[in-house]
Amino acid sequence: MAPSNNLPPTLAVYHDRSPFFTELRFDVGAEADPMHCVHAYDCLGYMGNWLEKDPRLHDTWEARSDSFGYECGRLVRVKYECLAQRTMAMLRRFKDGQLEKVVWNYTSCIPSEVLEYLALKHPSIQGLSLTTDPFCSRFNRWSRTTDLNLSGFHNVRRFSWKAPMGCHFNNIAKVVQTNANHLEELEVDLQCWSRQWEDRETRVIRHKGDSEEWAKVPASTMLARDIFGLGSDASVNTCFPKMRSLKLTRVPLKDETINKTVTATSINLVGLTSLTLRMCPYWTLLLEDMVQSTAPIKVKSFEILDFYLQTPNVTAVNKAAAITDLLDSFDGLEELYISHCGPTPVLEFWEHLSRHTSTLKAFVHHQRITDQDDELLLSRKGRDLSDPAISEHDRERIRQDPTQNPLSRLNLEFIGLTCAPEYLTDILLPFVSKHSLKVLHIRNTGANASTSASSVFDKALESKIIDAEQNGEPISDAIKDNDIQGDINICVRERREWKTPPLKQSFRVFANWVFGPEGIKSLEYVVAGDLSHGCRYSDSNALICRSFEGWRYCVISQKTGGEEWGDVKSRFGRALEACPVENIVPEYN
């Protein structure tokens, strides 16, 4: 996103000044998609008081360059200074010791004075959640320095830091080490750096005692070493006796330098109820250790995201086997979210859900493959697999006898698949006779929206209709495709009533079936698109629900919103957001 000369958007603060209130959230709003730090569009200016007014152009050095000098006051980044002043003013409204949870979700650098004040005035804070911008040029990132100090937080039970800079890794390690004995929830979400950024984030360390031998170790590996105590000194190994939820993104689970691996013991397998591993190198080693461990597995929510381009077939098979071996080793899962390299025969894969038939309520299976179009830049991210890798013979088999489908043994309330609509009828037949399924999510990765056809909307037809309207010619004359001539009236009506592009015929057929008398009577919503990052892809996201006013269903775009969107996200938001392909913060210069 190009830097803007405008002021930052109004930032929302969710709080209650009641003496009984203990949580404070600094947020941009549930539907917003903050892209970059405020520094990305900040400007140099003179210190002022911005509690009651916003900094303007005349406050900047650019506007007053003729009077540049110390006599005009201290130079600051005016928008960031405004943010810091207003944040501190908000904090001072609370009584000392009142806050127990603070969430900083601005995707922006957090002023150091904010953390210092919180540690001093609210030492009993148990929940600390930060979302920052790893690509912000606020600091000299290569000096590995930061002005943040989190050493004063000693009572943290729930800690999350999404999208930190490399210079923040020591801060993260310090918080984790200080609170390891009582830490219950840990989330560390590292961003996907390009090779250039990753090389710059490499730090040089001395190893083997006083030896003069040096080794270059990626910063992410050093972070894993510090968090899980993988150093050569066994006496400093970190354990988490109270850990219930572990969520890691791009944190390597093996230190290649010293050949040590994160184990089931490292993460307190006995008490762990939620495990999320997204793009974590060597995650299969942890799963294998969990299977071999004598400790009982009590995980209720399990998520794996693993997609690397050019993954050899044998590697993809081995990774799928690591997942199925774990699924076969215990029971009691309630949520399962899997995104991996395909194609994997799904009926065979789904057979391994059998140990969780009485408990599993939400299931996502998102397969991605390498895009063969090397000329397209976005093809480097791969694409979703719309064909579920079910042979014609097997499709006929589960169509004739739905009990042959492994899903027939499950009582799912939510299912998320990347299948094209023409495959969904056969796959979902088992739920026609059940009363469990509430939501179907047809998953489409937003990053591929411009190069891959939508599963729901006919964007090509929409473009032709718009051109015809702008040129003042009949729509029927502009559309020469005989296959859709009979559906033009339907398409025009859909656009007029729903304010969305017309539906694809294949999806229209599916929607008429699934919401019809022979469909799934318990189904409330079909959600289509990428919901992993709020409203980032709201133009392409849609919700389809039952209607009793002439249509069997109606379509509501995410941009339009409404109570239906609020309902589905409040009940199934975790499943809708699972397995994101993209960064929280897009990389920029």
C-alpha positions as CSV (number, residue, x, y, z in Angstrom):
1,M,0.0,0.0,0.0
2,A,1.5,3.3,-1.0
3,P,2.2,5.7,1.9
4,S,-0.5,8.3,2.4
5,N,-0.1,12.0,3.1
6,N,-3.4,11.9,5.1
7,L,-3.7,11.5,8.8
8,P,-4.0,8.0,10.2
9,P,-7.5,6.7,10.6
10,T,-9.4,7.2,13.8
11,L,-8.3,4.4,16.1
12,A,-10.9,2.6,18.3
13,V,-10.3,2.0,22.0
14,Y,-12.6,-0.6,23.6
15,H,-12.8,0.0,27.3
16,D,-15.1,0.6,30.3
17,R,-14.0,2.9,33.1
18,S,-16.0,0.9,35.6
19,P,-13.8,0.0,38.6
20,F,-14.6,-3.6,37.9
21,F,-13.4,-3.6,34.3
22,T,-10.0,-5.2,33.7
23,E,-9.5,-5.3,29.9
24,L,-8.4,-2.6,27.5
25,R,-8.2,-3.1,23.7
26,F,-6.6,-0.7,21.3
27,D,-8.1,-1.7,18.0
28,V,-8.9,-0.5,14.5
29,G,-12.2,-2.3,14.5
30,A,-13.3,-5.8,13.9
31,E,-13.9,-5.3,10.1
32,A,-10.7,-3.3,9.4
33,D,-7.6,-4.6,7.8
34,P,-4.7,-2.5,9.0
35,M,-1.9,-2.9,6.5
36,H,1.1,-0.9,7.8
37,C,2.5,1.0,10.8
38,V,1.6,4.6,11.2
39,H,5.3,5.4,10.5
40,A,4.7,4.3,6.9
41,Y,2.8,7.6,6.3
42,D,4.2,9.7,9.1
43,C,6.2,12.9,8.6
44,L,8.8,14.8,10.6
45,G,7.5,17.8,12.6
46,Y,7.5,19.7,15.8
47,M,6.4,18.5,19.2
48,G,2.9,19.6,20.0
49,N,-0.1,18.8,22.2
50,W,-2.4,16.6,20.1
51,L,-4.8,15.4,22.8
52,E,-7.6,17.6,21.5
53,K,-6.5,18.3,18.0
54,D,-5.0,16.4,15.1
55,P,-1.5,17.3,13.7
56,R,-1.8,19.3,10.5
57,L,0.4,20.1,7.6
58,H,1.7,23.3,9.2
59,D,3.0,21.2,12.1
60,T,5.5,19.4,9.9
61,W,9.0,20.3,9.0
62,E,8.1,20.0,5.3
63,A,5.7,22.9,5.7
64,R,8.1,25.0,7.9
65,S,11.5,24.1,6.4
66,D,12.4,27.7,6.3
67,S,12.4,27.9,10.1
68,F,14.1,24.6,10.7
69,G,16.1,24.6,14.0
70,Y,16.1,23.7,17.6
71,E,14.4,27.0,18.6
72,C,11.2,25.7,17.1
73,G,11.0,22.7,19.4
74,R,12.0,19.1,19.4
75,L,11.5,17.3,16.1
76,V,9.3,14.2,16.2
77,R,7.3,11.9,14.0
78,V,4.1,13.8,14.5
79,K,1.4,11.1,13.8
80,Y,3.2,8.6,16.0
81,E,3.7,11.2,18.7
82,C,-0.1,11.9,18.5
83,L,-0.8,8.2,18.9
84,A,1.6,8.0,21.9
85,Q,0.0,11.0,23.6
86,R,-3.5,9.8,23.2
87,T,-2.7,6.3,24.3
88,M,-1.0,7.5,27.5
89,A,-4.0,9.8,28.2
90,M,-6.3,6.8,27.9
91,L,-4.1,4.7,30.3
92,R,-4.1,7.4,33.0
93,R,-7.9,7.1,33.3
94,F,-7.6,3.7,34.9
95,K,-6.8,3.1,38.6
96,D,-3.5,1.6,39.4
97,G,-3.6,-2.2,39.3
98,Q,-7.0,-2.3,37.5
99,L,-6.0,-3.7,34.2
100,E,-5.4,-7.5,33.8
101,K,-5.5,-7.7,30.0
102,V,-4.2,-5.3,27.3
103,V,-4.5,-5.8,23.6
104,W,-2.6,-3.6,21.1
105,N,-4.0,-4.5,17.7
106,Y,-3.0,-1.5,15.6
107,T,-0.4,-3.2,13.4
108,S,1.8,-0.4,14.5
109,C,4.8,0.2,16.6
110,I,3.9,0.4,20.3
111,P,5.3,3.5,22.1
112,S,7.9,2.4,24.7
113,E,6.3,4.6,27.4
114,V,3.1,2.7,27.1
115,L,4.7,-0.6,28.1
116,E,6.7,1.1,30.8
117,Y,3.6,2.6,32.3
118,L,1.7,-0.7,32.1
119,A,4.5,-2.6,33.9
120,L,4.7,0.1,36.6
121,K,1.0,0.8,37.2
122,H,-0.6,-2.5,36.3
123,P,1.9,-5.2,37.4
124,S,-0.9,-7.8,37.7
125,I,-1.5,-7.9,33.9
126,Q,-2.2,-11.5,32.9
127,G,-3.0,-11.1,29.3
128,L,-0.7,-9.2,26.8
129,S,-1.4,-9.3,23.1
130,L,0.6,-7.2,20.5
131,T,0.2,-6.9,16.8
132,T,2.9,-4.8,15.1
133,D,4.5,-4.2,11.7
134,P,7.7,-6.2,11.0
135,F,8.7,-4.1,8.1
136,C,8.4,-0.7,9.7
137,S,11.5,1.5,9.2
138,R,11.0,3.2,12.6
139,F,14.2,1.6,13.9
140,N,17.5,0.7,12.3
141,R,16.4,-3.0,12.2
142,W,19.9,-4.2,11.4
143,S,21.3,-2.9,14.6
144,R,19.2,-5.4,16.5
145,T,18.1,-2.7,19.0
146,T,14.7,-1.6,20.3
147,D,13.6,0.8,23.0
148,L,10.9,-1.6,24.3
149,N,11.3,-3.1,27.7
150,L,9.0,-6.0,28.8
151,S,11.0,-7.2,31.7
152,G,8.5,-5.8,34.2
153,F,5.7,-8.2,33.3
154,H,6.0,-11.1,35.7
155,N,2.4,-12.4,35.9
156,V,1.5,-13.0,32.3
157,R,-0.7,-16.1,31.7
158,R,-1.6,-15.3,28.1
159,F,0.9,-13.8,25.7
160,S,0.7,-13.1,22.0
161,W,2.9,-11.2,19.6
162,K,1.9,-11.1,16.0
163,A,4.3,-9.7,13.3
164,P,7.2,-8.6,15.4
165,M,10.4,-7.2,14.0
166,G,13.6,-9.1,14.4
167,C,14.8,-6.7,17.1
168,H,11.8,-7.7,19.2
169,F,12.7,-11.4,19.4
170,N,14.7,-10.8,22.6
171,N,11.7,-9.1,24.1
172,I,9.5,-12.1,23.2
173,A,12.0,-14.6,24.7
174,K,12.3,-12.5,27.9
175,V,8.6,-12.5,28.5
176,V,8.3,-16.2,27.8
177,Q,11.3,-17.2,30.0
178,T,10.1,-14.9,32.9
179,N,6.6,-16.3,32.9
180,A,7.2,-19.9,31.8
181,N,6.1,-21.5,35.0
182,H,2.6,-20.0,34.8
183,L,2.2,-19.3,31.1
184,E,-1.1,-20.8,29.8
185,E,-1.4,-19.5,26.3
186,L,1.4,-18.5,23.9
187,E,1.2,-17.2,20.4
188,V,4.2,-16.1,18.3
189,D,3.3,-15.2,14.7
190,L,6.4,-14.4,12.5
191,Q,5.9,-13.0,9.1
192,C,6.9,-14.6,5.8
193,W,10.0,-12.7,4.8
194,S,11.5,-12.8,1.4
195,R,15.0,-14.2,1.1
196,Q,16.4,-10.7,1.2
197,W,14.7,-9.9,4.5
198,E,15.5,-13.3,6.0
199,D,19.2,-12.8,5.2
200,R,19.2,-9.4,6.9
201,E,17.5,-11.0,9.9
202,T,20.4,-13.5,10.4
203,R,22.4,-12.8,13.5
204,V,25.9,-14.0,14.2
205,I,26.5,-15.9,17.5
206,R,29.5,-17.5,19.2
207,H,29.1,-21.1,20.2
208,K,31.0,-24.0,21.7
209,G,32.0,-22.1,24.8
210,D,35.0,-19.8,24.4
211,S,35.8,-21.2,20.9
212,E,36.6,-18.7,18.3
213,E,34.3,-20.5,15.9
214,W,31.3,-18.5,14.8
215,A,28.1,-19.5,13.1
216,K,25.3,-17.6,11.3
217,V,22.0,-18.6,12.8
218,P,18.6,-17.3,11.5
219,A,16.9,-15.0,14.0
220,S,13.8,-17.2,14.0
221,T,16.0,-20.2,15.1
222,M,17.5,-18.2,17.8
223,L,14.1,-17.2,19.0
224,A,13.0,-20.9,19.1
225,R,16.2,-21.7,21.0
226,D,15.4,-19.1,23.6
227,I,11.7,-19.9,23.9
228,F,12.1,-23.6,24.3
229,G,15.5,-23.7,26.0
230,L,17.2,-25.6,23.2
231,G,20.6,-24.3,24.1
232,S,23.6,-26.6,24.9
233,D,23.1,-26.1,28.7
234,A,20.4,-28.6,29.7
235,S,19.9,-26.8,33.0
236,V,18.2,-23.9,31.3
237,N,15.7,-25.9,29.3
238,T,12.3,-24.1,29.5
239,C,9.2,-26.1,30.4
240,F,5.6,-24.9,30.5
241,P,3.8,-26.8,33.3
242,K,0.6,-24.8,32.8
243,M,0.5,-24.5,29.0
244,R,-2.9,-25.1,27.5
245,S,-2.7,-23.3,24.1
246,L,0.3,-23.0,21.8
247,K,0.1,-21.2,18.5
248,L,3.2,-20.7,16.4
249,T,3.7,-19.3,12.9
250,R,7.0,-19.8,11.1
251,V,8.9,-20.7,14.2
252,P,11.3,-23.5,13.5
253,L,10.9,-26.5,15.7
254,K,14.4,-27.7,15.3
255,D,17.7,-26.0,15.8
256,E,19.9,-27.3,13.1
257,T,23.1,-25.8,14.5
258,I,22.9,-27.9,17.7
259,N,20.6,-30.6,16.4
260,K,17.9,-30.1,19.1
261,T,14.2,-30.4,18.5
262,V,11.1,-29.1,20.3
263,T,9.5,-32.2,21.9
264,A,6.2,-33.1,23.5
265,T,7.7,-32.6,26.9
266,S,8.7,-29.0,25.9
267,I,5.1,-28.0,25.3
268,N,3.5,-29.7,28.2
269,L,1.6,-32.3,26.2
270,V,-0.4,-33.5,29.2
271,G,-2.2,-30.2,29.6
272,L,-2.3,-28.9,26.0
273,T,-5.8,-28.5,24.6
274,S,-5.0,-26.3,21.5
275,L,-2.1,-26.6,19.1
276,T,-1.6,-24.5,16.0
277,L,1.4,-24.8,13.8
278,R,1.5,-22.6,10.7
279,M,4.5,-22.9,8.3
280,C,6.8,-24.1,11.1
281,P,9.8,-25.9,9.8
282,Y,10.3,-29.4,11.2
283,W,6.7,-29.6,12.5
284,T,6.5,-33.3,11.5
285,L,9.2,-34.1,14.1
286,L,7.0,-32.6,16.9
287,L,4.0,-34.6,15.7
288,E,6.0,-37.8,15.6
289,D,7.3,-37.2,19.1
290,M,3.7,-36.6,20.3
291,V,2.6,-39.9,18.9
292,Q,5.5,-41.7,20.5
293,S,5.1,-40.0,23.9
294,T,3.6,-41.9,26.8
295,A,1.7,-38.9,27.9
296,P,-2.0,-38.8,26.9
297,I,-2.9,-36.4,24.2
298,K,-5.9,-34.1,25.2
299,V,-5.8,-31.7,22.3
300,K,-9.3,-30.4,21.4
301,S,-8.3,-27.9,18.6
302,F,-5.6,-28.8,16.1
303,E,-4.4,-26.7,13.1
304,I,-1.7,-27.4,10.6
305,L,-0.8,-25.0,7.8
306,D,2.1,-26.2,5.6
307,F,2.4,-25.1,2.0
308,Y,5.7,-24.8,0.2
309,L,6.0,-24.5,-3.6
310,Q,7.9,-27.3,-5.4
311,T,7.3,-29.8,-2.6
312,P,8.3,-33.2,-3.8
313,N,5.5,-35.7,-3.9
314,V,7.2,-38.1,-1.5
315,T,7.6,-35.2,1.0
316,A,3.9,-34.2,0.7
317,V,2.9,-37.9,1.3
318,N,5.2,-38.1,4.3
319,K,3.8,-34.9,5.8
320,A,0.2,-36.1,5.3
321,A,1.2,-39.3,7.0
322,A,2.5,-37.4,10.0
323,I,-0.9,-35.8,10.3
324,T,-2.9,-39.0,10.0
325,D,-0.6,-40.8,12.4
326,L,-1.4,-38.2,15.0
327,L,-5.1,-38.3,14.3
328,D,-5.0,-42.1,14.8
329,S,-3.2,-41.8,18.1
330,F,-5.9,-40.2,20.3
331,D,-9.5,-39.2,20.3
332,G,-11.6,-36.2,21.4
333,L,-10.8,-33.6,18.8
334,E,-13.5,-30.9,18.5
335,E,-11.8,-28.7,15.8
336,L,-9.5,-29.7,13.0
337,Y,-8.0,-27.3,10.5
338,I,-5.6,-28.7,7.8
339,S,-4.0,-26.9,4.9
340,H,-1.3,-28.7,3.0
341,C,0.2,-29.6,-0.4
342,G,-2.1,-31.5,-2.6
343,P,-3.4,-33.4,-4.2
344,T,-4.1,-35.9,-1.4
345,P,-6.9,-38.5,-1.9
346,V,-9.4,-37.0,0.4
347,L,-11.6,-40.0,1.1
348,E,-8.5,-41.9,2.3
349,F,-7.4,-38.9,4.4
350,W,-10.9,-38.5,5.9
351,E,-10.9,-42.1,7.1
352,H,-8.5,-41.0,9.8
353,L,-11.1,-38.9,11.4
354,S,-12.9,-41.9,12.7
355,R,-11.5,-41.7,16.2
356,H,-13.1,-38.3,16.6
357,T,-16.6,-39.0,15.3
358,S,-18.4,-38.3,18.5
359,T,-16.6,-35.0,19.2
360,L,-15.5,-33.3,16.0
361,K,-17.7,-30.3,15.2
362,A,-15.5,-28.1,12.9
363,F,-13.4,-29.3,10.0
364,V,-11.4,-27.5,7.4
365,H,-9.4,-29.2,4.7
366,H,-7.7,-26.8,2.4
367,Q,-5.4,-28.2,-0.3
368,R,-3.1,-26.1,-2.4
369,I,-0.9,-27.0,-5.4
370,T,1.8,-25.3,-7.4
371,D,0.5,-23.1,-10.2
372,Q,1.9,-24.1,-13.5
373,D,1.7,-20.6,-15.0
374,D,5.3,-19.4,-14.3
375,E,4.7,-16.1,-16.1
376,L,2.3,-14.8,-13.4
377,L,3.8,-13.2,-10.3
378,L,1.0,-14.5,-8.1
379,S,1.5,-18.0,-9.3
380,R,4.5,-18.2,-7.0
381,K,2.0,-18.5,-4.2
382,G,0.4,-21.5,-5.8
383,R,-3.4,-22.0,-6.0
384,D,-6.3,-23.7,-4.4
385,L,-7.2,-27.2,-5.5
386,S,-10.7,-27.1,-6.7
387,D,-10.8,-30.8,-7.7
388,P,-11.0,-32.8,-4.4
389,A,-8.9,-35.7,-5.8
390,I,-11.7,-38.2,-5.8
391,S,-11.8,-40.6,-8.7
392,E,-14.9,-41.0,-10.9
393,H,-15.3,-44.5,-9.5
394,D,-15.2,-43.2,-5.9
395,R,-17.5,-40.3,-6.7
396,E,-20.1,-42.7,-8.1
397,R,-19.7,-44.9,-5.1
398,I,-20.4,-42.2,-2.5
399,R,-23.2,-40.8,-4.7
400,Q,-25.0,-44.2,-4.8
401,D,-24.2,-45.0,-1.1
402,P,-23.4,-41.9,1.0
403,T,-22.5,-44.1,3.9
404,Q,-19.4,-45.0,2.0
405,N,-18.2,-41.4,2.5
406,P,-16.1,-41.1,5.7
407,L,-17.9,-37.8,6.5
408,S,-21.1,-39.8,7.1
409,R,-19.7,-40.8,10.5
410,L,-19.3,-37.3,11.6
411,N,-21.8,-34.8,13.0
412,L,-20.0,-31.7,11.8
413,E,-21.5,-28.2,12.4
414,F,-18.9,-26.5,10.2
415,I,-17.0,-27.7,7.1
416,G,-14.5,-25.7,5.0
417,L,-13.4,-27.1,1.6
418,T,-11.8,-25.7,-1.6
419,C,-14.0,-27.9,-3.8
420,A,-15.7,-26.3,-6.8
421,P,-19.5,-26.3,-6.5
422,E,-20.0,-29.1,-9.0
423,Y,-18.2,-31.5,-6.6
424,L,-19.9,-30.4,-3.4
425,T,-23.3,-32.1,-3.9
426,D,-21.8,-35.6,-3.9
427,I,-19.4,-34.8,-1.0
428,L,-22.1,-33.3,1.2
429,L,-24.8,-36.0,0.6
430,P,-24.3,-37.6,4.1
431,F,-25.6,-34.4,5.7
432,V,-28.9,-34.5,4.0
433,S,-30.1,-37.1,6.5
434,K,-28.4,-35.5,9.4
435,H,-29.3,-32.4,11.4
436,S,-25.9,-31.1,12.3
437,L,-24.3,-29.1,9.5
438,K,-24.9,-25.3,10.0
439,V,-22.2,-23.7,7.8
440,L,-20.3,-24.6,4.6
441,H,-17.3,-22.5,3.8
442,I,-16.1,-22.6,0.2
443,R,-12.6,-21.5,0.6
444,N,-10.8,-19.3,-2.0
445,T,-7.5,-17.8,-1.2
446,G,-7.8,-14.0,-1.6
447,A,-4.3,-13.6,-3.0
448,N,-5.4,-15.6,-6.1
449,A,-8.6,-13.7,-6.6
450,S,-7.3,-11.7,-9.5
451,T,-5.9,-14.7,-11.4
452,S,-8.3,-17.5,-10.4
453,A,-12.0,-17.6,-11.2
454,S,-14.4,-17.2,-8.4
455,S,-16.4,-20.3,-7.3
456,V,-19.5,-18.2,-6.7
457,F,-19.6,-15.1,-8.9
458,D,-19.4,-14.9,-12.7
459,K,-17.0,-11.9,-12.9
460,A,-16.6,-12.2,-16.7
461,L,-20.4,-11.9,-17.2
462,E,-20.5,-9.0,-14.7
463,S,-17.9,-7.1,-16.8
464,K,-19.9,-7.6,-20.0
465,I,-23.1,-6.4,-18.3
466,I,-21.4,-3.3,-17.0
467,D,-20.0,-2.5,-20.5
468,A,-23.4,-2.9,-22.0
469,E,-25.0,-0.6,-19.5
470,Q,-22.2,2.0,-20.0
471,N,-22.6,1.8,-23.8
472,G,-26.4,2.0,-23.6
473,E,-26.9,-1.2,-25.5
474,P,-29.2,-4.1,-24.6
475,I,-27.5,-6.7,-22.4
476,S,-28.8,-9.5,-24.6
477,D,-26.9,-8.0,-27.6
478,A,-23.7,-7.6,-25.7
479,I,-23.7,-11.2,-24.5
480,K,-23.3,-13.6,-27.4
481,D,-22.9,-16.8,-25.4
482,N,-25.9,-18.9,-26.3
483,D,-25.4,-21.0,-23.2
484,I,-26.3,-18.2,-20.9
485,Q,-28.9,-16.3,-23.0
486,G,-31.7,-17.9,-21.1
487,D,-30.2,-16.9,-17.7
488,I,-29.7,-13.2,-18.5
489,N,-32.9,-12.2,-16.7
490,I,-31.9,-14.2,-13.7
491,C,-28.5,-12.6,-13.7
492,V,-29.9,-9.1,-14.0
493,R,-32.3,-9.7,-11.2
494,E,-29.5,-11.1,-8.9
495,R,-27.4,-8.0,-9.5
496,R,-30.4,-5.7,-8.8
497,E,-31.7,-7.3,-5.7
498,W,-28.4,-8.4,-4.1
499,K,-26.0,-5.7,-5.3
500,T,-23.5,-8.4,-6.2
501,P,-22.2,-9.8,-9.5
502,P,-24.4,-12.6,-11.0
503,L,-23.8,-16.1,-9.8
504,K,-22.0,-18.7,-11.8
505,Q,-24.5,-21.3,-13.2
506,S,-22.7,-24.1,-11.4
507,F,-23.0,-22.4,-8.1
508,R,-26.6,-21.5,-8.8
509,V,-27.4,-25.2,-9.4
510,F,-25.7,-26.1,-6.1
511,A,-27.4,-23.4,-4.1
512,N,-30.8,-24.4,-5.4
513,W,-30.1,-28.0,-4.3
514,V,-28.5,-27.4,-0.9
515,F,-31.3,-24.9,0.1
516,G,-34.0,-26.8,-1.6
517,P,-36.3,-29.6,-0.4
518,E,-33.8,-32.3,-1.2
519,G,-30.9,-30.5,0.2
520,I,-29.4,-30.0,3.7
521,K,-32.2,-28.8,5.9
522,S,-30.0,-27.9,8.8
523,L,-27.7,-25.7,6.7
524,E,-27.9,-22.0,7.7
525,Y,-25.1,-20.4,5.7
526,V,-22.8,-20.9,2.8
527,V,-19.8,-18.6,3.1
528,A,-17.5,-18.2,0.1
529,G,-14.1,-16.5,0.0
530,D,-11.1,-15.7,2.2
531,L,-12.0,-14.6,5.7
532,S,-8.5,-15.0,7.2
533,H,-7.8,-11.2,7.3
534,G,-11.0,-9.4,8.2
535,C,-12.4,-7.5,5.3
536,R,-9.2,-7.5,3.1
537,Y,-11.1,-9.4,0.4
538,S,-14.6,-8.2,1.1
539,D,-15.3,-7.5,-2.6
540,S,-14.9,-11.2,-3.3
541,N,-16.4,-12.7,-0.1
542,A,-20.1,-13.6,0.1
543,L,-22.6,-15.2,2.4
544,I,-25.5,-17.2,1.1
545,C,-28.4,-17.9,3.4
546,R,-32.0,-19.2,3.2
547,S,-34.7,-16.8,2.0
548,F,-38.5,-17.0,2.1
549,E,-39.2,-14.1,-0.2
550,G,-39.4,-15.6,-3.7
551,W,-35.9,-17.1,-3.7
552,R,-34.7,-20.2,-2.0
553,Y,-31.7,-18.2,-0.9
554,C,-30.2,-14.7,-0.9
555,V,-26.6,-13.5,-1.3
556,I,-25.0,-10.9,1.0
557,S,-21.6,-9.5,0.2
558,Q,-19.2,-9.0,3.1
559,K,-19.0,-5.3,2.1
560,T,-22.7,-5.0,2.7
561,G,-22.5,-6.8,6.0
562,G,-25.5,-7.3,8.2
563,E,-26.7,-9.4,11.1
564,E,-26.1,-12.7,9.2
565,W,-22.4,-11.9,8.8
566,G,-22.2,-11.0,12.5
567,D,-23.9,-14.2,13.5
568,V,-21.7,-16.6,11.5
569,K,-18.5,-14.8,12.5
570,S,-19.5,-14.8,16.2
571,R,-20.2,-18.6,16.1
572,F,-17.6,-19.8,13.7
573,G,-15.0,-17.1,13.4
574,R,-12.2,-19.3,14.4
575,A,-12.9,-21.8,11.6
576,L,-13.5,-19.1,9.0
577,E,-10.1,-17.6,9.8
578,A,-8.1,-20.8,10.0
579,C,-5.1,-21.6,7.8
580,P,-4.3,-18.1,6.3
581,V,-2.0,-18.1,3.3
582,E,-0.9,-14.5,3.5
583,N,0.9,-12.4,6.0
584,I,-0.9,-10.2,8.5
585,V,1.2,-7.3,7.1
586,P,2.2,-7.3,3.4
587,E,5.8,-6.7,2.8
588,Y,6.8,-3.2,1.5
589,N,9.9,-1.1,1.1
